[in-house]
Amino acid sequence: MSVSPEPDSAQAPSGNFHEERLELQRVLNDVEFSRSTNLVRFLSYICNKYFDGQADEIREFSIAVEALGRRESSFDSHVDPIVRVTARSLRKKLSELYNSEWKDHPLQIVLPLGHYVPEFVRRDNTGLLADAGSLDAAEKEISAAAATGSADRAPARSNTRARVLGILRSPILKLALGLAAAAGVFIAGYFWGTHTKRIQPPATQGFQWGEPVWSDEFNGAAQQLPDQANWTYDTGSHDEIGNQGWGNREMETYCAPSGANPPGCDLHRPNAFLDGHGHLVLRAMRNPDGRWTSARITTRGLKEFQYGRIEARMKLPVGTGLWPAFWMLGSNYLTTGWPASGSVTIAENVGITQRTNGLGPTTIRATLHGPRYYGGNGLWHDFKLPDGGRVDDGNFHTYGIIWSQGMIQFYVDDPANIFFVRDSSDLPEGGEWVFDHPFFLVMDLAVGGNWPGNPDSTTPSPADLVVDYVRVYTIPKVPAPAIQWQPVEATDGSSVASVITLHAQNYSGRVHLSCSVEPATAACALASSVVDLSNTLSQDDSLTISTNLFTDQGRVVAPPGRYKLTITATTISGDHSQLTEPFEVKAE
């Protein structure tokens, strides 16, 4: 296909961009290029924006948030140079590709200096028009124009640039190029499909989970009770003195299948039982007097866990006032109280009503509760099931966590499908990470309460929470990555940004990062305390050293001298690596 010279606008011209898309895929498919997740995400993002005619939306901030995973609420380009650093690496990598084995390729991707809008440069019969010399001249021109405004803003193309990027207008050559491109699409498409199979990493990172170390598959006869070696029961009603509906003004009475029970419970109609088809059922029922009974089962006093992969395959009921949940509670809650003990809601659901901000049948919520972040202020995130899935559909869904020191990852249906990650750096001011000690499991089906609201005439009775299994896996050994950092010089009373690089031995999943400075008159901060090595062996993060601190005693300026930075990388298995490097603080 042929492309006209770019207009004086940041908008990409309309078209299908068959050759350009093919060239993008060829670059992304390069073995060395694909090792850097940041380069892949950066180039994919800017090119797809260009193809969609949205080049004017390509900004440093949007790249940081939408492509590189920075948090919208906290990203500051003055402190975190990740976009500029990645752009510099991208220019270098593209230059290496096109000045070596791909130097004769008819179409090449260029990321000009001064902005982040990609350009596709063609060769003519005398060689590449935008060769090293002409590109340097054009980039200097763009840099000069960009110096008068934001580096994010794509400047108007000059006549020189238009000539540099012009397309030959020879009809014969156009036809030849078109035929060659069509053949190239077919051939490269074939090799793209086969090549990706060869380099694609395992879907669940580069390690194997093995068999569960604890599980309940709920195999048994119909109406059989849950295994008493695994589960016990919480009982009580909403109107008991001091109960206040389990702290949430819930309406149900939790019943046990045997022994003493609150009023309203019927031992002949248990609320927790096996269905004979390999499932556990927790049933909520409305009695003739209007009272609701239900079940809350727990491993408290029977089995506690600290770290691992924990999941349950479940089908949640849907109805006004119903509140099913699978969660964990800190085993020390009787001595420390809640929220000091911590709790982890792996999955919960409530309906949407006019009174409450519910979730509806397509969405679940995961939440961490601890000191200064509990109740409505917990650290929560919602996940919408894809492809029209529902929490009550016949296929069930698996809800789980990967729980490691200082970090918890939440997933749905596949441990590789992580949708929410929280670590010890994500806490509000005054908060405390309270998840590095034993917890026990809880499953319940609440009715009514502060969040779901009260049931009504449409609420199904009985309503069943159906569980296919609960499984716990030990985290396998995951070697820690090597850490690379180029020491920098800082001046007193200022900050300086740098980049660290992690090099993994295999696909390691998410790695928790921390840093410290000695003496403590200077400080360090990481742009991201969690780096994802699930499908790359190398990943960058930005680190800022500050010599201007504000403490309870006021402003503290680090004096000139020699300092020491320590960076620690910890994998989900607790394996860690450390890098300690000196740096110098000079007088301003």
LINHU-V396629 format. One line per field, one symbol per residue. phi: phi as a letter, one per 40 degrees, with the letter a starting at -180 (. if undefined). psi: psi as a letter, one per 20 degrees, with the letter a starting at -180 (. if undefined). burial: # if it has 16 or more other ideal C-beta (glycine too) atoms within 10 Angstrom, else .. A space follows every 50 residues. Layout:
phi = ???
psi = ???
burial = ???
This chain:
phi = .bbcdcccacccccicfccccccdccccccdccccbcccccccccccccc ccgbccccbdccccccbbgccdcbcbccbbcdccccccccdcccccccbb cbccccbbcbbccgabccbbbbcbcbhccccdcccdccccccccccccac ccccccccccccccccbdbcdccdccccccccccccccccccccccccbc cdcbgcabcgcdcaabcfcicdgccddccbbbbcbibcbccgcfgfgbfc bcbcbbcagcbcdhcbccbccbaccgbgbcbbbbbccdcgccbabbbacd gbabbbghbbabcabccbidgcacababbdcccccbgbcdcgabccaaab ccbccbccbgcbbbbbabbadgaagcbccbacbcccfgcbcbcccgabba bbbbcgabbbabgaccccbabbbcccccdgcbcbbbacbbcbbabcbghc ccgccbccccacbbcbbcabbbbccccbccccbbacdbbbbcgabbbabb bbbccacbgcbcbaaabbcccbabaccbcbbcbcbacaababbbbbbbbb bcchcbbccdicbbbbbbbbcccgcbbbbbbcabbbcc
psi = qqpqqprmqipqqqrhlggghghghgghipgggihohgggggggghghgg hjkkhiiorgghggghhjjqphiipohhhokhghghgghggggggggijd ijhjphpqppnqqirjpqqopqqaijrpgmagghgggghhghghhhiiaq ihporqprhghhghjqppjohghggghgghgghhggghhghgghhhhhip rqhlakrphaqqiproikprqpjqqqoiihqaqpqrrhjqpigllkijkr irppqqiraqqrqiqoiimqiprqiikkqppoppqprhjippqaqoqqjp igpqqoqappqporoqqpqpiqmqqorqppijhhhhrpjhhqqoohprqq rprhhqmahrijqrqqqppapjnrcijrnrpqppprkjqqijriirqppr qoorpjqppprphpiimpippqaiijqrpirpokjlrqrrqpprnrparh girqraiipqoqppoppgrpqpqqprpoqqqqpppoqrpqqpjaqpqrpq ppoqhaojbpppqrqqpprjirrqpqhpippokhkqipqqqqppppjnqo ahjappppqqaprpppppppriiipqqqppqqrppqp.
burial = .##..#...#.#....#.##.#########..###########.###.## #...#..###.####.####....#.#..########.##..##..##.. ......#################....####..##..##.##..##.... #####.#...#..####.........#...#..##..#......#..... #..####.#..#.#.###.#.....#...####.####......##.#.# #######...##.##....######...########....########## ..#.#.###########################....##.########## #....#.##.###########.##...###..#.#...####...##### #############.#..#.########...#.###...###########. #####...#...#############..#.##.#.#....####.###### ##.#..#########.#...#############################. .....#.#....#.#.#######.#.#...#.#.#...
